[in-house]
Amino acid sequence: MKPKQLLIVYFSQTGHTEAMARAIGEGARSVEGVDVLVKAADATANDDLLAADGIVLGSPTWFRLPAWPLKRVIDESIAIYRQLAGRVGGAFTSTGTFVDGVTCLRALKDALEEHRIQMVGKGVVAIGAPDEE
């Protein structure tokens, strides 16, 4: 049986969101039958999204919304969004305040839902630098 491909796409300015992406990737690698690819937003193309069975989006919170480099990936995927239907996904954000982070997480979840990607879990919000939890 072919392993499932999980793509974790992130943008990070301070390193906090990248640390979260790598931690999520480590956890996912412990699941048998799952190959994990952690990729920066600026290195991600529509072909990467199409190759994935699951897509996780991560961004710092900028003015309560995802940062532009990750939003670019979302916006450019409009050309293929129908082809992404049926996949599973997740979202995470690093933020200064919980309320702003929840708003950003909602925007990421909305983007997944618009692509007909089924959100798994509630998502993750880290205030400041992520800790071990």
N, C-alpha and C positions, 0 to 999 in steps of 0.2 A: 504494500500500500504506500502510495506517495505521501510524504509528510506534508502537513499543512504549513503554509507560509504566513507568518505574522510580520507585518511591516509596522514599525514604530517610527513615525515622522515627527520631528520636533524642531523648534527653533529655540535657541538659548543665547542670551546676551551676557549674563553673569556667570553661567555655568550651572545654575540651580535646575533649570529645566532639563539640561543635558544629563545631569546626575539622576534625575527622576526617570528619564528615558532609559538610561543604562540599567537602573535598578529594576524597572518593569521588564526590560529585556532579559535580565538574569533570572527573574522569577519565571518568565514564560519558557525559558530554555529548560527548566526543570520538568516541563510537561513532555512526556514521551510523544513522539510523532509530530512535534512542532519545530519548524525551523524559524529562527528569528533574525530579522534584519532591522537594525537601528540605523536610521538615516537622517541627516540634517535636511531641513526643508529646502535649502538652496541646492541640494544635490538630488532632489526627488523630482521625478517626472511622471507623467500619466502612465507610462509603461510599468513603472514600479507599483502603482496602485492596482493596475489590472492583473499583475502577477500575484498579488496577495490574496489570501483567503480571509484575512482579518487585518484591519487597519486601526491603529491607535494614533491619535493626534495629541501633541503636547505643545504648549506655548506659555510664555510668561503672559501675565495680564497687563495689557497696556490700555489705560483709560477704560477699564472694565471689559475689554474685548481681546481677542487673540491678536498677537503681533502680526504685522503685515507680511513678513516672510512665510509664515504658515498660512495666512489667509490667501497668499498667492497660489499655494498648492491647491487649496480648496477652490478658488476661483477658476484656475486653469483646468480643473477636473470637470468643469461643466461640459466639455466636449465628450466626456466618456461616462458621465454620471449614471446613465441608464444601465451601462454594463457593470456597474459596481453593486447593483441591487442584489440582495441576498447574502452579502458578506456580514461578518460580525465586526464590531468596533468598540473602541473605548476612547476616553479623553482624560487629560490631566493638565493642570496649570500650576505654576508657581506665581505667587502674588504677594502684595503688601498687606492686604486686608481680606478677611474671609468673604465679606459681602461682594467685593469686586471679583474675587476668584470664582464665586458661585455664578456670577453673571457671565464671566468668560467661559466657564465650563458649560453653561447653558448654550452659549453661542456655538461651541464646538459640537455639542450633542445635536443641536439643530442642524448643523451642516451635515453630520452623519445621517440623520434622519431624512434630510432632503435627498440624499444619495441612496436612500432605501437600505442603509446599512443599519443592522440591528445593534443597538447599544447594549453592551454587556456590563452590568454593574452600574454604579452611580457616578463613577469618575473619581478623580483624586485632586484635592486642592491642598497645596503646601504653602504655608505662610512663611515667606523668607526662604532660607536655606532648608532643603529637605533633611529630615532626621532619619534615623534607622527605621522608624515605624513606617 
